[in-house]
Amino acid sequence: LSGHFGKPDFMICDDLGITEIADFILVYDKDPLNQKIVFIHAKHLSKPKLYAATGIQDVCAQATKNIRYLNPYNIIKPPNYSRWDLPWKANGLEVSDRIRIKKLTKEIAWERMEKVIKNPLSGKEVWLMLGQTLSRKRLIRELGENTYEAIQAVILLNGTAQNVGTVNSKLKIFCSE
């Protein structure tokens, strides 16, 4: 995945809770001719399903409900903004800094994010990290057999791509082979 990530100028872990706008946010803003912001939404199933419409529905819903923050006319700060300068804690793990790569205050991070979002020349992307939730090969095979759940999965992904496009953003899907 390092080829897709490149070298963001900073990254925010907004994970945990129903108010997150993405699990991770990548911001590339140093080069004024090549600015980009990426919202990453991840879904991991403890038991691989490989074309789980329910898991895909969860991550697609998360992506769709949060595209408002990629709209250049949005004036509302993210709901988890107040947590960006606090540690991330889950399942006995703790990460002291949610703003990574370059240590910034939450105020400066949001200000820089807003500049990228409001710049009509910047790139905006939404990434779905589906790991064990979706296998490309299995989905193609199941579609060939007209499996109902596989058809649902494709409809959900297509709808999400259309929704993401309404804020001039691109959708990328990362899944198992």
C-alpha positions as a Markdown table, in Angstrom:
| # | Residue | x | y | z |
|---|---|---|---|---|
| 1 | Leu | 0.0 | 0.0 | 0.0 |
| 2 | Ser | 3.0 | 2.3 | 0.4 |
| 3 | Gly | 2.7 | 3.2 | -3.3 |
| 4 | His | -0.8 | 4.5 | -2.8 |
| 5 | Phe | 0.0 | 6.3 | 0.4 |
| 6 | Gly | 3.0 | 8.1 | -0.9 |
| 7 | Lys | 4.3 | 10.7 | 1.6 |
| 8 | Pro | 1.4 | 12.6 | 3.2 |
| 9 | Asp | 2.3 | 15.8 | 5.0 |
| 10 | Phe | 0.3 | 14.6 | 8.0 |
| 11 | Met | -2.2 | 12.0 | 9.0 |
| 12 | Ile | -5.0 | 12.0 | 11.5 |
| 13 | Cys | -6.4 | 9.0 | 13.3 |
| 14 | Asp | -10.1 | 9.9 | 13.8 |
| 15 | Asp | -11.0 | 6.3 | 14.6 |
| 16 | Leu | -13.5 | 5.2 | 17.3 |
| 17 | Gly | -17.0 | 6.1 | 17.8 |
| 18 | Ile | -20.0 | 6.8 | 15.6 |
| 19 | Thr | -18.9 | 10.4 | 15.1 |
| 20 | Glu | -15.7 | 9.8 | 13.3 |
| 21 | Ile | -15.5 | 11.3 | 9.8 |
| 22 | Ala | -13.0 | 8.6 | 8.7 |
| 23 | Asp | -10.8 | 6.0 | 10.4 |
| 24 | Phe | -7.8 | 7.9 | 9.0 |
| 25 | Ile | -7.3 | 11.1 | 7.1 |
| 26 | Leu | -4.3 | 11.7 | 4.9 |
| 27 | Val | -3.4 | 15.3 | 4.0 |
| 28 | Tyr | -1.0 | 16.3 | 1.2 |
| 29 | Asp | -0.7 | 20.1 | 1.2 |
| 30 | Lys | 2.9 | 21.2 | 0.9 |
| 31 | Asp | 3.0 | 21.3 | -2.9 |
| 32 | Pro | 0.3 | 23.9 | -4.0 |
| 33 | Leu | 0.1 | 22.2 | -7.4 |
| 34 | Asn | -0.5 | 18.7 | -6.0 |
| 35 | Gln | -2.7 | 19.0 | -2.9 |
| 36 | Lys | -4.9 | 16.1 | -1.9 |
| 37 | Ile | -7.0 | 14.8 | 1.1 |
| 38 | Val | -8.0 | 11.2 | 1.6 |
| 39 | Phe | -10.6 | 9.8 | 3.9 |
| 40 | Ile | -9.9 | 6.2 | 4.7 |
| 41 | His | -12.7 | 3.9 | 5.9 |
| 42 | Ala | -11.8 | 0.4 | 7.0 |
| 43 | Lys | -13.8 | -2.7 | 7.8 |
| 44 | His | -12.3 | -5.8 | 9.2 |
| 45 | Leu | -14.2 | -9.0 | 9.9 |
| 46 | Ser | -12.8 | -11.5 | 12.4 |
| 47 | Lys | -14.0 | -14.3 | 10.1 |
| 48 | Pro | -13.4 | -13.8 | 6.4 |
| 49 | Lys | -16.5 | -13.5 | 4.3 |
| 50 | Leu | -15.0 | -12.4 | 1.0 |
| 51 | Tyr | -18.1 | -10.7 | -0.3 |
| 52 | Ala | -20.0 | -9.7 | 2.8 |
| 53 | Ala | -22.7 | -7.3 | 1.8 |
| 54 | Thr | -23.4 | -6.4 | 5.5 |
| 55 | Gly | -19.8 | -5.5 | 6.1 |
| 56 | Ile | -19.7 | -3.5 | 2.8 |
| 57 | Gln | -22.9 | -1.8 | 3.8 |
| 58 | Asp | -21.3 | -0.7 | 7.1 |
| 59 | Val | -18.3 | 0.9 | 5.5 |
| 60 | Cys | -20.2 | 2.3 | 2.5 |
| 61 | Ala | -22.6 | 4.0 | 5.0 |
| 62 | Gln | -19.7 | 5.4 | 7.0 |
| 63 | Ala | -18.2 | 6.8 | 3.8 |
| 64 | Thr | -21.4 | 8.2 | 2.5 |
| 65 | Lys | -22.5 | 9.9 | 5.7 |
| 66 | Asn | -19.2 | 11.7 | 6.0 |
| 67 | Ile | -18.7 | 13.1 | 2.5 |
| 68 | Arg | -20.2 | 16.4 | 3.7 |
| 69 | Tyr | -16.7 | 17.1 | 5.3 |
| 70 | Leu | -15.2 | 16.9 | 1.7 |
| 71 | Asn | -17.7 | 19.5 | 0.5 |
| 72 | Pro | -15.9 | 22.8 | 0.0 |
| 73 | Tyr | -19.0 | 24.6 | 1.4 |
| 74 | Asn | -19.0 | 22.7 | 4.6 |
| 75 | Ile | -18.6 | 25.1 | 7.6 |
| 76 | Ile | -18.8 | 22.5 | 10.4 |
| 77 | Lys | -15.8 | 21.0 | 12.2 |
| 78 | Pro | -15.7 | 17.3 | 12.5 |
| 79 | Pro | -17.5 | 15.9 | 15.6 |
| 80 | Asn | -14.3 | 14.2 | 16.9 |
| 81 | Tyr | -12.2 | 17.4 | 16.4 |
| 82 | Ser | -12.1 | 17.8 | 20.2 |
| 83 | Arg | -10.3 | 14.4 | 20.5 |
| 84 | Trp | -7.6 | 15.0 | 17.9 |
| 85 | Asp | -5.1 | 16.1 | 20.5 |
| 86 | Leu | -6.0 | 13.2 | 22.9 |
| 87 | Pro | -4.5 | 9.7 | 22.8 |
| 88 | Trp | -6.3 | 6.9 | 20.9 |
| 89 | Lys | -7.1 | 3.9 | 23.1 |
| 90 | Ala | -8.7 | 0.6 | 22.2 |
| 91 | Asn | -8.4 | -3.1 | 23.2 |
| 92 | Gly | -5.6 | -2.3 | 25.6 |
| 93 | Leu | -3.6 | -0.4 | 23.0 |
| 94 | Glu | -2.8 | 3.3 | 23.2 |
| 95 | Val | -1.3 | 5.7 | 20.6 |
| 96 | Ser | -0.3 | 9.0 | 22.2 |
| 97 | Asp | -0.6 | 11.2 | 19.1 |
| 98 | Arg | -3.6 | 11.0 | 16.7 |
| 99 | Ile | -2.0 | 13.6 | 14.4 |
| 100 | Arg | 0.9 | 11.7 | 12.9 |
| 101 | Ile | 3.9 | 12.2 | 10.7 |
| 102 | Lys | 4.1 | 15.9 | 11.6 |
| 103 | Lys | 3.0 | 16.9 | 15.0 |
| 104 | Leu | 0.4 | 19.7 | 14.7 |
| 105 | Thr | -2.2 | 21.2 | 16.9 |
| 106 | Lys | -5.8 | 20.1 | 16.0 |
| 107 | Glu | -6.5 | 23.8 | 15.1 |
| 108 | Ile | -3.7 | 23.9 | 12.6 |
| 109 | Ala | -4.5 | 20.5 | 11.2 |
| 110 | Trp | -8.1 | 21.4 | 10.6 |
| 111 | Glu | -7.1 | 24.8 | 9.1 |
| 112 | Arg | -4.8 | 23.0 | 6.7 |
| 113 | Met | -7.4 | 20.4 | 5.9 |
| 114 | Glu | -10.0 | 23.1 | 5.1 |
| 115 | Lys | -7.6 | 24.8 | 2.7 |
| 116 | Val | -7.2 | 21.6 | 0.7 |
| 117 | Ile | -10.9 | 20.8 | 0.7 |
| 118 | Lys | -11.8 | 24.3 | -0.4 |
| 119 | Asn | -9.2 | 24.4 | -3.2 |
| 120 | Pro | -11.0 | 23.5 | -6.4 |
| 121 | Leu | -7.8 | 22.1 | -7.9 |
| 122 | Ser | -7.0 | 19.7 | -5.0 |
| 123 | Gly | -7.7 | 16.0 | -5.2 |
| 124 | Lys | -10.2 | 14.4 | -2.9 |
| 125 | Glu | -10.5 | 10.7 | -2.4 |
| 126 | Val | -12.4 | 8.2 | -0.3 |
| 127 | Trp | -10.7 | 4.9 | 0.3 |
| 128 | Leu | -12.5 | 1.8 | 1.4 |
| 129 | Met | -10.2 | -0.7 | 3.0 |
| 130 | Leu | -12.1 | -4.0 | 2.9 |
| 131 | Gly | -9.5 | -6.6 | 3.6 |
| 132 | Gln | -11.3 | -9.8 | 4.6 |
| 133 | Thr | -14.6 | -8.2 | 3.8 |
| 134 | Leu | -14.2 | -8.4 | 0.1 |
| 135 | Ser | -12.3 | -10.6 | -2.3 |
| 136 | Arg | -12.2 | -9.4 | -5.9 |
| 137 | Lys | -11.9 | -12.9 | -7.4 |
| 138 | Arg | -14.7 | -14.3 | -5.2 |
| 139 | Leu | -17.0 | -11.4 | -5.9 |
| 140 | Ile | -16.5 | -11.9 | -9.7 |
| 141 | Arg | -17.2 | -15.6 | -9.4 |
| 142 | Glu | -20.3 | -15.0 | -7.3 |
| 143 | Leu | -21.5 | -12.4 | -9.7 |
| 144 | Gly | -21.2 | -14.9 | -12.5 |
| 145 | Glu | -23.5 | -17.2 | -10.5 |
| 146 | Asn | -25.9 | -14.3 | -9.8 |
| 147 | Thr | -25.5 | -14.7 | -6.1 |
| 148 | Tyr | -27.9 | -12.3 | -4.4 |
| 149 | Glu | -25.4 | -11.1 | -1.8 |
| 150 | Ala | -22.7 | -10.4 | -4.4 |
| 151 | Ile | -25.2 | -8.3 | -6.4 |
| 152 | Gln | -26.1 | -6.4 | -3.3 |
| 153 | Ala | -22.4 | -5.7 | -2.6 |
| 154 | Val | -21.9 | -4.3 | -6.1 |
| 155 | Ile | -25.0 | -2.1 | -5.9 |
| 156 | Leu | -23.7 | -0.8 | -2.5 |
| 157 | Leu | -20.2 | 0.0 | -3.9 |
| 158 | Asn | -21.7 | 1.6 | -7.1 |
| 159 | Gly | -24.0 | 3.8 | -5.0 |
| 160 | Thr | -21.1 | 4.8 | -2.8 |
| 161 | Ala | -19.0 | 5.8 | -5.8 |
| 162 | Gln | -21.9 | 8.0 | -7.1 |
| 163 | Asn | -22.3 | 9.6 | -3.6 |
| 164 | Val | -18.6 | 10.3 | -3.3 |
| 165 | Gly | -18.7 | 11.9 | -6.8 |
| 166 | Thr | -21.2 | 14.4 | -5.6 |
| 167 | Val | -18.4 | 16.3 | -3.8 |
| 168 | Asn | -16.0 | 15.9 | -6.7 |
| 169 | Ser | -14.1 | 13.1 | -5.0 |
| 170 | Lys | -12.9 | 9.7 | -6.3 |
| 171 | Leu | -13.5 | 6.3 | -4.7 |
| 172 | Lys | -10.8 | 3.7 | -4.4 |
| 173 | Ile | -11.5 | 0.2 | -3.1 |
| 174 | Phe | -8.8 | -1.9 | -1.5 |
| 175 | Cys | -9.7 | -5.6 | -1.0 |
| 176 | Ser | -8.3 | -9.1 | -1.0 |
| 177 | Glu | -7.3 | -10.6 | -4.3 |
